[in-house]
Amino acid sequence: MKKLEGRSPGQLMWIRFKRDRTGVVSAYVVAFFFLVGLLAPLISKLYGKDPYTVYADERPELFDSAGVPLQPNGGISSQFWFGLEPGNGYDVFTKLLYGIRTSLMISVCVTIATVLTGILLGVAAGYLGGKPDYFISRVIDFLLAFPAQLFFIASMPVVVSLFVSPTDETPTYVRVVALIAVQWFLGWMSLARILRGTSLALREREFIEAARVSGASPWRIISREILPNVVTPILVQSTYMLPGFVTAEAGLSYLGVGIVEPTPDWGQMFSKASTELVMSNDITYMFFPGVSMIIFIVAFNLLGDSVRDAFDPKTAR
Amino acid sequence: MTEDLVLPAPRDAAPEVSGDPLLVVEGLTKHFPVKGGFPIRRTVGAVQAVDGIDLTVHVGESFGLVGESGCGKSTTGRLITRLLEPSAGKITYSGQDITHASRKQLAPIRSEIQMIFQDPYSSLNPRQTVGKIISGPMEINGIQPAGGREGRVRELLEIVGLNPEHYNRFPHEFSGGQRQRIGVARALALEPKLIVADEPVSALDVSIQAQVVNLLQEVQRELGIAFLFIAHDLAVVRHFSHRVAVMYLGKIIEVGDRDSIYTRPRHPYTHALLSAVPEVNLGDDETVGRERIRLAGDVPSPINPPTGCRFRTRCWKAQDKCATEEPPLIQISGNLAGHLTACHFPEEPTIEARDEDIVLDPALAALEES
């Protein structure tokens, strides 16, 4: 006889998700991007190039005197699949691979940091109530009032200068840490607010009271009774947040306060594409980073919608 | 008798109760502060949800607590299980004062007082399997029963009439009645001595109510567990309880053994409550029907309760004395031992029809006159 086994809400969600074709396709696309980022060193090794080689020096016959590739479409050839970058002549294909890697790494770190902060402060505010709730909620209101993009631009140099003296050259890891820090600082509130509301509602549910009647410690109530019930908003919200962080990071790099040359970065490629040299001579350069980012963001947002639908089939879109 | 359809007479005579008090509540009070004012919020009043009640539950006894919605029944239950902090009064459980005991101090007796909740849809964690839900209390209290926790859970599932194979299922796969059985199994997991059942059947439909009440009764008889049974359904309470207390606006206004309360009530409110139970009249009997009392209006606000007797604003016998002097809960003349009533002008100890119906609701009165 087949053993009687119930399906957990998580399993039901997974079954519903697998039926959603848009969601599955988006998930594959998103997974593809993460795989590309993860395997960037391997792929570029097989491809035989790296994003740091200055081909303007190595292969000067491919460029004109201004440093623009001679061949049409930015020098796309069987050797340089996505062409060469005007100026220094970096290989665009490997640069994009490593750019995706950098961008996704930073965004994933920001997402993890914001989710952890959001859980900690949101659930604490919702469960404890009273004074802690009031205090945390006011902090959230205060931070939400900040104009985020302006704050990022203004504070990036400040945060960087906390670590490095302005006269020295800034190491890349400091810029990465600073990018993560400023985005985290203004990124956790929305999730914290949602979790505060959810835990506030859960706190009044009778199964929490049942646990208290049995003498459960607050820690046990939070970890066993509340957290499993807020997994849904956490997952849904973080799949919405991550593409937001990717674009925000790209925006900062575009504006020149994020990752700078020669470290490859998705957003910084846009910044490069908008320089006069590239803009007027090689419009193709924009194509690959632009299209890949659009595909990634659209796929991730669709994935977010599907995750939400799978968790909460009753809500109509 | 038509009356049997409504208030089924209990299957056995009023059972004997051993004399030892298990739970003694004295002057229990809970006032919820009402905040208001601008710009500085301050306490401007208090909802007097429970205002000085005394009750005693003996070992193995089932004690019913009835009253209208909002009279403080559930608050009383939550105070006794210490989900709420009492404002005043004293709760003694087997000789131990637990009124303000902390979680750590309560730990040894947590396993002895359990609770069954009203809403089976919110009282089970949707993310846990039935096995985890029922074994949770054992885990918290570090109880390792012989045969393992899983074996014990399967045993409990069988006791409450569920299939032990349901161990790995999730709450959403069960109906309301089955969920309530799971809640009962969870309450039984720690082998408690007292279960506070807060309207355990009011969220269930009528056909399931009887099953769950019978299950509780079986559990109560066989395992000798004392029950504090909170309900607004008089028939269910009559079926289940040895002794009954009637609450009105945060106070107990009448308490006594089941038969005294149901057949010889003295307080006008108890009379009104009993007469509000719907009656099926087949129209062919000549016996004297029940009395008919229809009250007007709602329960007054517990923020600003009436002076003196709290029922006086809706009472047809109210006089000046009722406004100035609060009637004590005492054994008035004509009551049997243990039957206490808080009334200056008690009614006759009968529920038979009187010469004239008491219809205080003007709309209903007008309707009947036309």
Boltz contact constraints between the chains, C-beta under 6 A:
constraints:
  - contact:
      token1: [A, 4]
      token2: [B, 165]
      max_distance: 6.0
  - contact:
      token1: [A, 5]
      token2: [B, 168]
      max_distance: 6.0
  - contact:
      token1: [A, 6]
      token2: [B, 168]
      max_distance: 6.0
  - contact:
      token1: [A, 6]
      token2: [B, 169]
      max_distance: 6.0
  - contact:
      token1: [A, 6]
      token2: [B, 170]
      max_distance: 6.0
  - contact:
      token1: [A, 6]
      token2: [B, 173]
      max_distance: 6.0
  - contact:
      token1: [A, 8]
      token2: [B, 170]
      max_distance: 6.0
  - contact:
      token1: [A, 205]
      token2: [B, 122]
      max_distance: 6.0
  - contact:
      token1: [A, 206]
      token2: [B, 117]
      max_distance: 6.0
  - contact:
      token1: [A, 206]
      token2: [B, 119]
      max_distance: 6.0
  - contact:
      token1: [A, 206]
      token2: [B, 122]
      max_distance: 6.0
  - contact:
      token1: [A, 206]
      token2: [B, 123]
      max_distance: 6.0
  - contact:
      token1: [A, 207]
      token2: [B, 123]
      max_distance: 6.0
  - contact:
      token1: [A, 207]
      token2: [B, 124]
      max_distance: 6.0
  - contact:
      token1: [A, 207]
      token2: [B, 125]
      max_distance: 6.0
  - contact:
      token1: [A, 209]
      token2: [B, 83]
      max_distance: 6.0
  - contact:
      token1: [A, 210]
      token2: [B, 123]
      max_distance: 6.0
  - contact:
      token1: [A, 213]
      token2: [B, 81]
      max_distance: 6.0
  - contact:
      token1: [A, 213]
      token2: [B, 115]
      max_distance: 6.0
  - contact:
      token1: [A, 214]
      token2: [B, 137]
      max_distance: 6.0
  - contact:
      token1: [A, 214]
      token2: [B, 140]
      max_distance: 6.0
  - contact:
      token1: [A, 215]
      token2: [B, 107]
      max_distance: 6.0
  - contact:
      token1: [A, 215]
      token2: [B, 110]
      max_distance: 6.0
  - contact:
      token1: [A, 215]
      token2: [B, 140]
      max_distance: 6.0
  - contact:
      token1: [A, 216]
      token2: [B, 140]
      max_distance: 6.0
  - contact:
      token1: [A, 225]
      token2: [B, 125]
      max_distance: 6.0
  - contact:
      token1: [A, 228]
      token2: [B, 127]
      max_distance: 6.0
  - contact:
      token1: [A, 229]
      token2: [B, 127]
      max_distance: 6.0
